[in-house]
Amino acid sequence: MRFLSRFAVASALCFAAPALYAQGALSLQGFGYPGGEISTRALGTGGSLADFDANSPINPAALLVGSRATVYLQYDPEFRWVTGTGLNTSTVTARFPLFLISGKMGQARFSLSYASFLDRTWTNTYQDTQVVGTLRVPSTVTAVSSGGISDIRAAMSWTFSSRLTVGAAIHVFPGQNHIVFGRAFPSDSTSFGAFAQTSTFNYSGSAVSFGLIATPIDHINLGVSGRYGFSMHVHEGDSTTVGDANVPNRISFSGAYDGITGTILSARYGIEKWSAMRGLGSAGLSVFDATEFSAGLETGGPRIGAIPIAVRLGYRARQLPFGVGAQQVSETEFTGGVGIPLSSGRAALDLSIAHALRSANVGLSETGWIFSLGIAIKPY
């Protein structure tokens, strides 16, 4: 029984390739899905505005963009379909990936944010048969994971001139995964009891980040941001250390052109060293470094009465950090969205949608629709 329990937990934690069938999604392998820590507005442009967006906890220098104190909250439900030989599943995941407050004092701005770093929330149920002596007994196997790893950031930016702002931040990465793996037999199988194994894994880590936004010439804006990770740990329960590793380092470069009245054209390229997390799992953990490219635009759209509407379109191509066996998962997103100012500029409503296509060279594909709603309140 002890061996079976440990095997079930290991499978649910995705430390081996067959975990795809336990998790039922290409995007939820390993320690979870990286949403990218981008706001609804940035998602509408494929993530290309992330280094310039005050509500995306990516570039601390981007805090210069907001001129008021801001409270921001985001909700991102995702609908997923996975198809392949012998596998056809659909799931829904409701996420609240971002909460942020910010304010200013003179030339400095400050922000405190809570973002989803890796999300591992999924449920999968399938039918199986156990052989007990001379009997073949049908059963239902259920695997459930809830939780993930979060990124809590305290950031500050400082404006030196109209052409240069720099920023810095400190991060902590708390997290928890609650895993349940069980088997139930039909009610008429009175001679067999149900089995369930429950485990809780806790994560901790820290990092620092930096960033700058520069305007070397009129209408050309450049953004650079990076993160340097320190140690990261995972514990089973409150004490037993399961693994030690580091928070992944990250760097990104962005450009934006605003020479067309009411329009911003932007592009972003980033690299994230996810392999630094390898020590949190076993040697069988499939983890890869990942790159990301995105491009998009934000422009003035139609008016609803006296209210101007911002329209956004974007494209994002990236690699996901946790693969299936030796195969890395790639993701392509086509995005769009709108921004609506409310209450004479004291609030804003952003709506975005992303159509994600995910694939790996294992005969499986995944389609996701991510709907994002962001609300910003600016009390003064």
ABEGO torsion letter per residue (X at the ends): XAAAAAAAAAAAAGABAAAAAAAGBAAABEAEBBAGGBBAAAAAAGGAAAAABAABBABAAAAAABABBBBBBBBBBBBBBBBEBGBBBBBBBBBBABBBBBBBBEABBBBBBBBBABBBBBBBBBBBBBBBEABBBBBBBBBBBBEEBBBBBBBBBBBABAABBBBBBBBBBBBBBBBBBBBBBBAABAABBBBBBBBBBBBBBBBBBBBBBBBABBGBBBBBBBBBBBBBBBBBEAABBABBBBBBBBBBBBBBBAABBGBBBBBBBBBBBAAAAAAABBAABBBBBBBBBBBBBBBBBBBBEABBBBBBBBBBBBBBABBBEABBBBBBBBBBBBBBBBGGGABBBBBBBBBBBBBBBAGBBBBBBBBBBBBBBBAX
